[in-house]
Each structure stands twice: as structure tokens, then as C-alpha cells.
Amino acid sequence: MQCHYKLGDETLYSVKWYKDGNEFYRYVPRNSPATQVFPLVGVTVDSHSVLNDVKVVVIAHFAYEK
């Protein structure tokens, strides 16, 4: 899964990914560390992935919050 976004003059606050209502990934650029991964059965997160440009998308039961 990839997340692409264009903010223009706005600042990104966070990107959160959910499966079946359960958060499994969070990216908050102002936090240290910026990335958090939450264990969820059936989900493996490659922490080396790069998030580029966020757009609101829902695929099956996966969603993210911006």
C-alpha cells in the first residue's frame, strides 16, 4: 500500500492506517520517532516504506486517516 499526498501550503499532521477499525500504522512527522507500528494479526508493516502524497482512499477494509 502506498500513500501519496499534496499539501500545498498546509502542513501534514499525521497519517494513520487502519484495518477493520484497528490502527496498525501511524506517522506523525513532529513526533520522535515519527513512525509507530501497532501489532495486528495478518498485517506486516515494512517500516522502510516511504509515504508520498496522501489522498483519501479506502481499499477493501483498509483505510487511512489524515
N, CA, C and O atoms as a Tripos MOL2 file, in Angstrom:
@<TRIPOS>MOLECULE
protein
  264   263    66     0     0
PROTEIN
NO_CHARGES

@<TRIPOS>ATOM
      1 N           0.8440   -1.1640    0.0000 N.3       1 MET1
      2 CA          0.0000    0.0000    0.0000 C.3       1 MET1
      3 C           0.8890    1.2270    0.0000 C.2       1 MET1
      4 O           1.9420    1.2470    0.6380 O.2       1 MET1
      5 N           0.4680    2.2240   -0.7040 N.am      2 GLN2
      6 CA          1.1990    3.4790   -0.7490 C.3       2 GLN2
      7 C           0.2470    4.6270   -0.4630 C.2       2 GLN2
      8 O          -0.9600    4.5290   -0.6810 O.2       2 GLN2
      9 N           0.8110    5.6990    0.0240 N.am      3 CYS3
     10 CA          0.0170    6.8870    0.3260 C.3       3 CYS3
     11 C           0.7120    8.0830   -0.3170 C.2       3 CYS3
     12 O           1.8610    8.3850    0.0050 O.2       3 CYS3
     13 N           0.0180    8.7610   -1.2240 N.am      4 HIS4
     14 CA          0.5740    9.9250   -1.9100 C.3       4 HIS4
     15 C          -0.2490   11.1500   -1.5290 C.2       4 HIS4
     16 O          -1.4760   11.0740   -1.4750 O.2       4 HIS4
     17 N           0.4050   12.2730   -1.2650 N.am      5 TYR5
     18 CA         -0.3390   13.4800   -0.8870 C.3       5 TYR5
     19 C           0.3160   14.7440   -1.4160 C.2       5 TYR5
     20 O           1.5250   14.7930   -1.6420 O.2       5 TYR5
     21 N          -0.5150   15.7730   -1.6110 N.am      6 LYS6
     22 CA         -0.0520   17.1140   -1.9660 C.3       6 LYS6
     23 C          -0.7170   18.0710   -0.9890 C.2       6 LYS6
     24 O          -1.9430   18.1660   -0.9420 O.2       6 LYS6
     25 N           0.0810   18.7700   -0.2200 N.am      7 LEU7
     26 CA         -0.4550   19.6430    0.8180 C.3       7 LEU7
     27 C          -0.5060   21.1090    0.4130 C.2       7 LEU7
     28 O          -1.1860   21.9070    1.0590 O.2       7 LEU7
     29 N           0.1890   21.4620   -0.6240 N.am      8 GLY8
     30 CA          0.2590   22.8800   -0.9640 C.3       8 GLY8
     31 C           0.9530   23.6360    0.1530 C.2       8 GLY8
     32 O           2.0910   23.3220    0.5020 O.2       8 GLY8
     33 N           0.2790   24.6330    0.7200 N.am      9 ASP9
     34 CA          0.8520   25.4310    1.8060 C.3       9 ASP9
     35 C           0.5660   24.8520    3.1830 C.2       9 ASP9
     36 O           1.0330   25.3920    4.1870 O.2       9 ASP9
     37 N          -0.1910   23.7640    3.2480 N.am     10 GLU10
     38 CA         -0.5500   23.1730    4.5370 C.3      10 GLU10
     39 C           0.5510   22.2530    5.0450 C.2      10 GLU10
     40 O           1.4000   21.8070    4.2730 O.2      10 GLU10
     41 N           0.5350   21.9670    6.3580 N.am     11 THR11
     42 CA          1.4950   21.0780    6.9910 C.3      11 THR11
     43 C           0.8090   19.7760    7.3550 C.2      11 THR11
     44 O          -0.2970   19.7790    7.8960 O.2      11 THR11
     45 N           1.4610   18.6700    7.0580 N.am     12 LEU12
     46 CA          0.9080   17.3610    7.3960 C.3      12 LEU12
     47 C           0.9510   17.1580    8.9040 C.2      12 LEU12
     48 O           2.0040   17.3150    9.5210 O.2      12 LEU12
     49 N          -0.1900   16.8080    9.5030 N.am     13 TYR13
     50 CA         -0.2210   16.4980   10.9320 C.3      13 TYR13
     51 C           0.0560   15.0160   11.1520 C.2      13 TYR13
     52 O           0.9520   14.6600   11.9170 O.2      13 TYR13
     53 N          -0.7140   14.1400   10.4810 N.am     14 SER14
     54 CA         -0.4970   12.7080   10.6750 C.3      14 SER14
     55 C          -1.1140   11.9020    9.5440 C.2      14 SER14
     56 O          -1.9910   12.3670    8.8160 O.2      14 SER14
     57 N          -0.6210   10.6730    9.4250 N.am     15 VAL15
     58 CA         -1.2140    9.6610    8.5530 C.3      15 VAL15
     59 C          -1.3990    8.4310    9.4230 C.2      15 VAL15
     60 O          -0.4600    7.9810   10.0800 O.2      15 VAL15
     61 N          -2.6090    7.8860    9.4280 N.am     16 LYS16
     62 CA         -2.9000    6.7000   10.2310 C.3      16 LYS16
     63 C          -3.5700    5.6630    9.3430 C.2      16 LYS16
     64 O          -4.4920    5.9790    8.5910 O.2      16 LYS16
     65 N          -3.0990    4.4170    9.4340 N.am     17 TRP17
     66 CA         -3.6610    3.3190    8.6550 C.3      17 TRP17
     67 C          -4.4130    2.3710    9.5820 C.2      17 TRP17
     68 O          -3.9670    2.0670   10.6890 O.2      17 TRP17
     69 N          -5.5600    1.9150    9.1020 N.am     18 TYR18
     70 CA         -6.4270    1.0180    9.8710 C.3      18 TYR18
     71 C          -6.8000   -0.1910    9.0300 C.2      18 TYR18
     72 O          -6.8870   -0.1040    7.8050 O.2      18 TYR18
     73 N          -7.0160   -1.3080    9.6870 N.am     19 LYS19
     74 CA         -7.6090   -2.4960    9.0650 C.3      19 LYS19
     75 C          -8.7380   -2.9440    9.9720 C.2      19 LYS19
     76 O          -8.5240   -3.2110   11.1550 O.2      19 LYS19
     77 N          -9.9370   -3.0270    9.4220 N.am     20 ASP20
     78 CA        -11.1190   -3.4380   10.1920 C.3      20 ASP20
     79 C         -11.2860   -2.6030   11.4610 C.2      20 ASP20
     80 O         -11.6820   -3.1300   12.5000 O.2      20 ASP20
     81 N         -10.9880   -1.3180   11.3830 N.am     21 GLY21
     82 CA        -11.1660   -0.4220   12.5200 C.3      21 GLY21
     83 C         -10.0230   -0.4160   13.5180 C.2      21 GLY21
     84 O         -10.0880    0.3030   14.5150 O.2      21 GLY21
     85 N          -8.9720   -1.2010   13.2780 N.am     22 ASN22
     86 CA         -7.8300   -1.2760   14.1890 C.3      22 ASN22
     87 C          -6.6230   -0.5740   13.5740 C.2      22 ASN22
     88 O          -6.1950   -0.9030   12.4680 O.2      22 ASN22
     89 N          -6.0860    0.3910   14.3010 N.am     23 GLU23
     90 CA         -4.9180    1.1260   13.8110 C.3      23 GLU23
     91 C          -3.6980    0.2230   13.8500 C.2      23 GLU23
     92 O          -3.4230   -0.4300   14.8570 O.2      23 GLU23
     93 N          -2.9520    0.1950   12.7120 N.am     24 PHE24
     94 CA         -1.7310   -0.6020   12.6890 C.3      24 PHE24
     95 C          -0.5000    0.2190   12.3070 C.2      24 PHE24
     96 O           0.6250   -0.2670   12.4250 O.2      24 PHE24
     97 N          -0.6990    1.4500   11.8540 N.am     25 TYR25
     98 CA          0.4380    2.2830   11.4660 C.3      25 TYR25
     99 C           0.0980    3.7500   11.7010 C.2      25 TYR25
    100 O          -1.0140    4.1980   11.4200 O.2      25 TYR25
    101 N           1.0730    4.4860   12.2200 N.am     26 ARG26
    102 CA          0.8780    5.9210   12.4650 C.3      26 ARG26
    103 C           2.1630    6.6580   12.1020 C.2      26 ARG26
    104 O           3.2600    6.2560   12.4880 O.2      26 ARG26
    105 N           2.0010    7.7410   11.3550 N.am     27 TYR27
    106 CA          3.1160    8.6130   11.0080 C.3      27 TYR27
    107 C           2.7490   10.0290   11.4200 C.2      27 TYR27
    108 O           1.8090   10.6150   10.8830 O.2      27 TYR27
    109 N           3.4920   10.5770   12.3740 N.am     28 VAL28
    110 CA          3.3020   11.9540   12.8290 C.3      28 VAL28
    111 C           4.6770   12.6200   12.7310 C.2      28 VAL28
    112 O           5.5280   12.4040   13.5940 O.2      28 VAL28
    113 N           4.9030   13.4270   11.6900 N.am     29 PRO29
    114 CA          6.2400   13.9610   11.4460 C.3      29 PRO29
    115 C           6.8400   14.7560   12.6000 C.2      29 PRO29
    116 O           8.0630   14.8260   12.7200 O.2      29 PRO29
    117 N           6.0130   15.3540   13.4460 N.am     30 ARG30
    118 CA          6.5410   16.1540   14.5650 C.3      30 ARG30
    119 C           6.9420   15.2980   15.7640 C.2      30 ARG30
    120 O           7.6150   15.7920   16.6690 O.2      30 ARG30
    121 N           6.5480   14.0360   15.7900 N.am     31 ASN31
    122 CA          6.8900   13.1490   16.9050 C.3      31 ASN31
    123 C           8.2700   12.5410   16.7000 C.2      31 ASN31
    124 O           8.7920   12.5070   15.5860 O.2      31 ASN31
    125 N           8.8460   12.0630   17.7910 N.am     32 SER32
    126 CA         10.1110   11.3460   17.7140 C.3      32 SER32
    127 C           9.9920   10.0660   18.5360 C.2      32 SER32
    128 O           9.9180   10.1280   19.7630 O.2      32 SER32
    129 N           9.9740    8.9220   17.8860 N.am     33 PRO33
    130 CA         10.0880    8.7250   16.4430 C.3      33 PRO33
    131 C           8.7930    9.1110   15.7310 C.2      33 PRO33
    132 O           7.7180    9.1030   16.3320 O.2      33 PRO33
    133 N           8.9020    9.4420   14.4670 N.am     34 ALA34
    134 CA          7.7370    9.8720   13.6900 C.3      34 ALA34
    135 C           6.8100    8.7130   13.3420 C.2      34 ALA34
    136 O           5.6150    8.9160   13.1230 O.2      34 ALA34
    137 N           7.3530    7.5040   13.2920 N.am     35 THR35
    138 CA          6.5850    6.3290   12.8770 C.3      35 THR35
    139 C           6.3230    5.4040   14.0530 C.2      35 THR35
    140 O           7.2180    5.1340   14.8530 O.2      35 THR35
    141 N           5.0810    4.9160   14.1540 N.am     36 GLN36
    142 CA          4.7180    3.9020   15.1400 C.3      36 GLN36
    143 C           3.9900    2.7840   14.4160 C.2      36 GLN36
    144 O           3.1480    3.0340   13.5540 O.2      36 GLN36
    145 N           4.3210    1.5460   14.7720 N.am     37 VAL37
    146 CA          3.6520    0.3730   14.2140 C.3      37 VAL37
    147 C           3.0150   -0.3770   15.3660 C.2      37 VAL37
    148 O           3.6580   -0.6320   16.3850 O.2      37 VAL37
    149 N           1.7330   -0.7340   15.2000 N.am     38 PHE38
    150 CA          0.9900   -1.4460   16.2290 C.3      38 PHE38
    151 C           0.7330   -2.8650   15.7430 C.2      38 PHE38
    152 O           0.2970   -3.0570   14.6080 O.2      38 PHE38
    153 N           0.9980   -3.8700   16.5910 N.am     39 PRO39
    154 CA          0.8120   -5.2530   16.1580 C.3      39 PRO39
    155 C          -0.6460   -5.5450   15.8210 C.2      39 PRO39
    156 O          -1.5570   -5.1650   16.5560 O.2      39 PRO39
    157 N          -0.8460   -6.2230   14.7030 N.am     40 LEU40
    158 CA         -2.1820   -6.6060   14.2770 C.3      40 LEU40
    159 C          -2.0590   -7.9000   13.4880 C.2      40 LEU40
    160 O          -1.2890   -7.9780   12.5300 O.2      40 LEU40
    161 N          -2.8090   -8.9050   13.8870 N.am     41 VAL41
    162 CA         -2.7600  -10.2070   13.2330 C.3      41 VAL41
    163 C          -3.0820  -10.0470   11.7490 C.2      41 VAL41
    164 O          -4.0740   -9.4180   11.3810 O.2      41 VAL41
    165 N          -2.2300  -10.6230   10.9040 N.am     42 GLY42
    166 CA         -2.4460  -10.5780    9.4670 C.3      42 GLY42
    167 C          -1.8770   -9.3570    8.7740 C.2      42 GLY42
    168 O          -2.0110   -9.2220    7.5570 O.2      42 GLY42
    169 N          -1.2410   -8.4600    9.5270 N.am     43 VAL43
    170 CA         -0.6730   -7.2410    8.9330 C.3      43 VAL43
    171 C           0.8150   -7.1830    9.2550 C.2      43 VAL43
    172 O           1.2120   -7.2750   10.4170 O.2      43 VAL43
    173 N           1.6260   -7.0310    8.2240 N.am     44 THR44
    174 CA          3.0640   -6.8420    8.3900 C.3      44 THR44
    175 C           3.4200   -5.5000    7.7710 C.2      44 THR44
    176 O           3.1140   -5.2490    6.6050 O.2      44 THR44
    177 N           4.0580   -4.6480    8.5400 N.am     45 VAL45
    178 CA          4.4220   -3.3120    8.0640 C.3      45 VAL45
    179 C           5.9090   -3.2880    7.7530 C.2      45 VAL45
    180 O           6.7360   -3.6180    8.6030 O.2      45 VAL45
    181 N           6.2430   -2.8950    6.5260 N.am     46 ASP46
    182 CA          7.6280   -2.6860    6.1230 C.3      46 ASP46
    183 C           7.9840   -1.2570    6.5150 C.2      46 ASP46
    184 O           7.5940   -0.3110    5.8320 O.2      46 ASP46
    185 N           8.7090   -1.0990    7.5890 N.am     47 SER47
    186 CA          8.9930    0.2410    8.1090 C.3      47 SER47
    187 C           9.9340    1.0420    7.2140 C.2      47 SER47
    188 O          10.1930    2.2130    7.4900 O.2      47 SER47
    189 N          10.4390    0.4440    6.1680 N.am     48 HIS48
    190 CA         11.2940    1.1650    5.2420 C.3      48 HIS48
    191 C          10.5010    1.7980    4.1060 C.2      48 HIS48
    192 O          11.0790    2.4280    3.2200 O.2      48 HIS48
    193 N           9.1920    1.6350    4.1250 N.am     49 SER49
    194 CA          8.3550    2.2330    3.0880 C.3      49 SER49
    195 C           8.3740    3.7480    3.2230 C.2      49 SER49
    196 O           8.5660    4.2800    4.3160 O.2      49 SER49
    197 N           8.1790    4.4240    2.1290 N.am     50 VAL50
    198 CA          8.1510    5.8810    2.1170 C.3      50 VAL50
    199 C           6.7390    6.3340    1.7890 C.2      50 VAL50
    200 O           6.1390    5.8550    0.8270 O.2      50 VAL50
    201 N           6.2090    7.2470    2.5740 N.am     51 LEU51
    202 CA          4.8900    7.8120    2.2990 C.3      51 LEU51
    203 C           5.0790    9.0700    1.4640 C.2      51 LEU51
    204 O           5.7910    9.9920    1.8610 O.2      51 LEU51
    205 N           4.4400    9.0970    0.3130 N.am     52 ASN52
    206 CA          4.4970   10.2590   -0.5710 C.3      52 ASN52
    207 C           3.0830   10.6740   -0.9190 C.2      52 ASN52
    208 O           2.3020    9.8540   -1.4010 O.2      52 ASN52
    209 N           2.7380   11.9230   -0.6870 N.am     53 ASP53
    210 CA          1.4400   12.4890   -1.0670 C.3      53 ASP53
    211 C           0.2570   11.6540   -0.5720 C.2      53 ASP53
    212 O           0.0480   10.5440   -1.0620 O.2      53 ASP53
    213 N          -0.5070   12.1560    0.3730 N.am     54 VAL54
    214 CA         -1.6490   11.4460    0.9490 C.3      54 VAL54
    215 C          -2.9370   11.8600    0.2530 C.2      54 VAL54
    216 O          -3.2110   13.0530    0.1170 O.2      54 VAL54
    217 N          -3.7230   10.8980   -0.1860 N.am     55 LYS55
    218 CA         -5.0550   11.1340   -0.7330 C.3      55 LYS55
    219 C          -6.0010   10.1900   -0.0060 C.2      55 LYS55
    220 O          -5.6120    9.0780    0.3500 O.2      55 LYS55
    221 N          -7.2290   10.6170    0.2160 N.am     56 VAL56
    222 CA         -8.1910    9.7810    0.9210 C.3      56 VAL56
    223 C          -8.5770    8.6190    0.0170 C.2      56 VAL56
    224 O          -9.1330    8.8140   -1.0630 O.2      56 VAL56
    225 N          -8.2720    7.3990    0.4790 N.am     57 VAL57
    226 CA         -8.5480    6.1930   -0.2900 C.3      57 VAL57
    227 C          -8.9990    5.1000    0.6640 C.2      57 VAL57
    228 O          -8.4650    4.9680    1.7650 O.2      57 VAL57
    229 N          -9.9790    4.3210    0.2400 N.am     58 VAL58
    230 CA        -10.3840    3.1430    1.0000 C.3      58 VAL58
    231 C         -10.3350    1.9710    0.0430 C.2      58 VAL58
    232 O         -10.9700    1.9990   -1.0110 O.2      58 VAL58
    233 N          -9.5860    0.9400    0.4020 N.am     59 ILE59
    234 CA         -9.4810   -0.2620   -0.4090 C.3      59 ILE59
    235 C          -9.8610   -1.4300    0.4760 C.2      59 ILE59
    236 O          -9.1990   -1.6860    1.4820 O.2      59 ILE59
    237 N         -10.9280   -2.1480    0.1140 N.am     60 ALA60
    238 CA        -11.4390   -3.2440    0.9310 C.3      60 ALA60
    239 C         -11.6980   -2.6970    2.3280 C.2      60 ALA60
    240 O         -12.4540   -1.7400    2.4920 O.2      60 ALA60
    241 N         -11.0730   -3.3020    3.3370 N.am     61 HIS61
    242 CA        -11.2780   -2.8590    4.7100 C.3      61 HIS61
    243 C         -10.0910   -2.0540    5.2260 C.2      61 HIS61
    244 O          -9.9770   -1.8190    6.4290 O.2      61 HIS61
    245 N          -9.2120   -1.6320    4.3290 N.am     62 PHE62
    246 CA         -8.0770   -0.8070    4.7190 C.3      62 PHE62
    247 C          -8.4370    0.6540    4.5000 C.2      62 PHE62
    248 O          -9.0930    0.9960    3.5150 O.2      62 PHE62
    249 N          -8.0120    1.5130    5.4110 N.am     63 ALA63
    250 CA         -8.2590    2.9410    5.2710 C.3      63 ALA63
    251 C          -7.1570    3.6940    5.9900 C.2      63 ALA63
    252 O          -6.4360    3.1200    6.8060 O.2      63 ALA63
    253 N          -7.0270    4.9550    5.6950 N.am     64 TYR64
    254 CA         -6.0990    5.7750    6.4680 C.3      64 TYR64
    255 C          -6.7600    7.0850    6.8210 C.2      64 TYR64
    256 O          -7.7140    7.5220    6.1770 O.2      64 TYR64
    257 N          -6.2340    7.6990    7.8550 N.am     65 GLU65
    258 CA         -6.7750    8.9540    8.3530 C.3      65 GLU65
    259 C          -5.6980   10.0000    8.2120 C.2      65 GLU65
    260 O          -4.5440    9.7630    8.5670 O.2      65 GLU65
    261 N          -6.0660   11.1530    7.6990 N.am     66 LYS66
    262 CA         -5.0880   12.2260    7.5010 C.3      66 LYS66
    263 C          -5.4320   13.3710    8.4080 C.2      66 LYS66
    264 O          -4.7390   14.3880    8.4090 O.2      66 LYS66
@<TRIPOS>BOND
     1     1     2 1
     2     2     3 1
     3     3     4 2
     4     3     5 am
     5     5     6 1
     6     6     7 1
     7     7     8 2
     8     7     9 am
     9     9    10 1
    10    10    11 1
    11    11    12 2
    12    11    13 am
    13    13    14 1
    14    14    15 1
    15    15    16 2
    16    15    17 am
    17    17    18 1
    18    18    19 1
    19    19    20 2
    20    19    21 am
    21    21    22 1
    22    22    23 1
    23    23    24 2
    24    23    25 am
    25    25    26 1
    26    26    27 1
    27    27    28 2
    28    27    29 am
    29    29    30 1
    30    30    31 1
    31    31    32 2
    32    31    33 am
    33    33    34 1
    34    34    35 1
    35    35    36 2
    36    35    37 am
    37    37    38 1
    38    38    39 1
    39    39    40 2
    40    39    41 am
    41    41    42 1
    42    42    43 1
    43    43    44 2
    44    43    45 am
    45    45    46 1
    46    46    47 1
    47    47    48 2
    48    47    49 am
    49    49    50 1
    50    50    51 1
    51    51    52 2
    52    51    53 am
    53    53    54 1
    54    54    55 1
    55    55    56 2
    56    55    57 am
    57    57    58 1
    58    58    59 1
    59    59    60 2
    60    59    61 am
    61    61    62 1
    62    62    63 1
    63    63    64 2
    64    63    65 am
    65    65    66 1
    66    66    67 1
    67    67    68 2
    68    67    69 am
    69    69    70 1
    70    70    71 1
    71    71    72 2
    72    71    73 am
    73    73    74 1
    74    74    75 1
    75    75    76 2
    76    75    77 am
    77    77    78 1
    78    78    79 1
    79    79    80 2
    80    79    81 am
    81    81    82 1
    82    82    83 1
    83    83    84 2
    84    83    85 am
    85    85    86 1
    86    86    87 1
    87    87    88 2
    88    87    89 am
    89    89    90 1
    90    90    91 1
    91    91    92 2
    92    91    93 am
    93    93    94 1
    94    94    95 1
    95    95    96 2
    96    95    97 am
    97    97    98 1
    98    98    99 1
    99    99   100 2
   100    99   101 am
   101   101   102 1
   102   102   103 1
   103   103   104 2
   104   103   105 am
   105   105   106 1
   106   106   107 1
   107   107   108 2
   108   107   109 am
   109   109   110 1
   110   110   111 1
   111   111   112 2
   112   111   113 am
   113   113   114 1
   114   114   115 1
   115   115   116 2
   116   115   117 am
   117   117   118 1
   118   118   119 1
   119   119   120 2
   120   119   121 am
   121   121   122 1
   122   122   123 1
   123   123   124 2
   124   123   125 am
   125   125   126 1
   126   126   127 1
   127   127   128 2
   128   127   129 am
   129   129   130 1
   130   130   131 1
   131   131   132 2
   132   131   133 am
   133   133   134 1
   134   134   135 1
   135   135   136 2
   136   135   137 am
   137   137   138 1
   138   138   139 1
   139   139   140 2
   140   139   141 am
   141   141   142 1
   142   142   143 1
   143   143   144 2
   144   143   145 am
   145   145   146 1
   146   146   147 1
   147   147   148 2
   148   147   149 am
   149   149   150 1
   150   150   151 1
   151   151   152 2
   152   151   153 am
   153   153   154 1
   154   154   155 1
   155   155   156 2
   156   155   157 am
   157   157   158 1
   158   158   159 1
   159   159   160 2
   160   159   161 am
   161   161   162 1
   162   162   163 1
   163   163   164 2
   164   163   165 am
   165   165   166 1
   166   166   167 1
   167   167   168 2
   168   167   169 am
   169   169   170 1
   170   170   171 1
   171   171   172 2
   172   171   173 am
   173   173   174 1
   174   174   175 1
   175   175   176 2
   176   175   177 am
   177   177   178 1
   178   178   179 1
   179   179   180 2
   180   179   181 am
   181   181   182 1
   182   182   183 1
   183   183   184 2
   184   183   185 am
   185   185   186 1
   186   186   187 1
   187   187   188 2
   188   187   189 am
   189   189   190 1
   190   190   191 1
   191   191   192 2
   192   191   193 am
   193   193   194 1
   194   194   195 1
   195   195   196 2
   196   195   197 am
   197   197   198 1
   198   198   199 1
   199   199   200 2
   200   199   201 am
   201   201   202 1
   202   202   203 1
   203   203   204 2
   204   203   205 am
   205   205   206 1
   206   206   207 1
   207   207   208 2
   208   207   209 am
   209   209   210 1
   210   210   211 1
   211   211   212 2
   212   211   213 am
   213   213   214 1
   214   214   215 1
   215   215   216 2
   216   215   217 am
   217   217   218 1
   218   218   219 1
   219   219   220 2
   220   219   221 am
   221   221   222 1
   222   222   223 1
   223   223   224 2
   224   223   225 am
   225   225   226 1
   226   226   227 1
   227   227   228 2
   228   227   229 am
   229   229   230 1
   230   230   231 1
   231   231   232 2
   232   231   233 am
   233   233   234 1
   234   234   235 1
   235   235   236 2
   236   235   237 am
   237   237   238 1
   238   238   239 1
   239   239   240 2
   240   239   241 am
   241   241   242 1
   242   242   243 1
   243   243   244 2
   244   243   245 am
   245   245   246 1
   246   246   247 1
   247   247   248 2
   248   247   249 am
   249   249   250 1
   250   250   251 1
   251   251   252 2
   252   251   253 am
   253   253   254 1
   254   254   255 1
   255   255   256 2
   256   255   257 am
   257   257   258 1
   258   258   259 1
   259   259   260 2
   260   259   261 am
   261   261   262 1
   262   262   263 1
   263   263   264 2
@<TRIPOS>SUBSTRUCTURE
     1 MET1         2 RESIDUE 1 A MET
     2 GLN2         6 RESIDUE 1 A GLN
     3 CYS3        10 RESIDUE 1 A CYS
     4 HIS4        14 RESIDUE 1 A HIS
     5 TYR5        18 RESIDUE 1 A TYR
     6 LYS6        22 RESIDUE 1 A LYS
     7 LEU7        26 RESIDUE 1 A LEU
     8 GLY8        30 RESIDUE 1 A GLY
     9 ASP9        34 RESIDUE 1 A ASP
    10 GLU10       38 RESIDUE 1 A GLU
    11 THR11       42 RESIDUE 1 A THR
    12 LEU12       46 RESIDUE 1 A LEU
    13 TYR13       50 RESIDUE 1 A TYR
    14 SER14       54 RESIDUE 1 A SER
    15 VAL15       58 RESIDUE 1 A VAL
    16 LYS16       62 RESIDUE 1 A LYS
    17 TRP17       66 RESIDUE 1 A TRP
    18 TYR18       70 RESIDUE 1 A TYR
    19 LYS19       74 RESIDUE 1 A LYS
    20 ASP20       78 RESIDUE 1 A ASP
    21 GLY21       82 RESIDUE 1 A GLY
    22 ASN22       86 RESIDUE 1 A ASN
    23 GLU23       90 RESIDUE 1 A GLU
    24 PHE24       94 RESIDUE 1 A PHE
    25 TYR25       98 RESIDUE 1 A TYR
    26 ARG26      102 RESIDUE 1 A ARG
    27 TYR27      106 RESIDUE 1 A TYR
    28 VAL28      110 RESIDUE 1 A VAL
    29 PRO29      114 RESIDUE 1 A PRO
    30 ARG30      118 RESIDUE 1 A ARG
    31 ASN31      122 RESIDUE 1 A ASN
    32 SER32      126 RESIDUE 1 A SER
    33 PRO33      130 RESIDUE 1 A PRO
    34 ALA34      134 RESIDUE 1 A ALA
    35 THR35      138 RESIDUE 1 A THR
    36 GLN36      142 RESIDUE 1 A GLN
    37 VAL37      146 RESIDUE 1 A VAL
    38 PHE38      150 RESIDUE 1 A PHE
    39 PRO39      154 RESIDUE 1 A PRO
    40 LEU40      158 RESIDUE 1 A LEU
    41 VAL41      162 RESIDUE 1 A VAL
    42 GLY42      166 RESIDUE 1 A GLY
    43 VAL43      170 RESIDUE 1 A VAL
    44 THR44      174 RESIDUE 1 A THR
    45 VAL45      178 RESIDUE 1 A VAL
    46 ASP46      182 RESIDUE 1 A ASP
    47 SER47      186 RESIDUE 1 A SER
    48 HIS48      190 RESIDUE 1 A HIS
    49 SER49      194 RESIDUE 1 A SER
    50 VAL50      198 RESIDUE 1 A VAL
    51 LEU51      202 RESIDUE 1 A LEU
    52 ASN52      206 RESIDUE 1 A ASN
    53 ASP53      210 RESIDUE 1 A ASP
    54 VAL54      214 RESIDUE 1 A VAL
    55 LYS55      218 RESIDUE 1 A LYS
    56 VAL56      222 RESIDUE 1 A VAL
    57 VAL57      226 RESIDUE 1 A VAL
    58 VAL58      230 RESIDUE 1 A VAL
    59 ILE59      234 RESIDUE 1 A ILE
    60 ALA60      238 RESIDUE 1 A ALA
    61 HIS61      242 RESIDUE 1 A HIS
    62 PHE62      246 RESIDUE 1 A PHE
    63 ALA63      250 RESIDUE 1 A ALA
    64 TYR64      254 RESIDUE 1 A TYR
    65 GLU65      258 RESIDUE 1 A GLU
    66 LYS66      262 RESIDUE 1 A LYS
